[in-house]
């Protein structure tokens, strides 16, 4: 383990030296990626944060790893499902666009988002989207202002809820945590034992939540419709890749199985 850790540290250091100032800015994300490689359980604990306000309301912020949840022992989709069910928040915010979630289209985001959303809905937990993105002329779908829009959606959703769980790609945590504090939320101690209890997938059915197949099929249909009307060759190629990955996910769902309603 020490040899592996030393190798990863050396590689990370080399990347920082090669990239210069931009890498220094990205150090928190580099550290997180290194920890994910070395110890997924330690990574997931580090990316799980708890906040409270003067009224005693709670916000839980959990960084996710998108498609890597399918191949990362210790931080699988079923660990996420366990958090949703055991924490049982009043509101689950997922990295999907609010309009898509409001219309019942839960396949809008990366794999863990429909998984968590459908798990929540099966337990009568309210689900809302908080993502925002667009593609600009330079083909960027993650522009600098994205996090501002995302957090604006988060801030608008928090009032009136005693306990909120926010799921987002882990790279957004370093931006969202101080923004929560600026709204009056205070980071509070969150014991590792409590995190481990929430992440414990023992007894959780190792299948997909009801409606997962439909959500992904619906998203593929929507993407195909957009691709058919797209004039931009880059965007058409990107959509084709996304559709292919979602078809692969459908095969995985069929193999693993889906829980009955």
Secondary structure, DSSP 8 states (H G I E B T S, - for coil): -HHHHHHHHHHHHHHHHHHTHHHHHTHHHHHHHHHHHH-HHHHHHHTEEEEE-TT--EEEEEEE-GGGGGT-TTS-HHHHHHHHHHH--SEEEEEEEHHHHHTT-TTSS-HHHHHHHHHHHHTT-EEEEEE-----TT--SS-TTHHHHHHHHHHHHHTT-SEEEEEEEGGGHHHHHHHHHHTT-EE----HHHHHHHH--TTS-SSB-TTHHHHHHHHHHHHHHHHHH---HHHHHHHHHHHHHHHHHHHHHHHH-B---
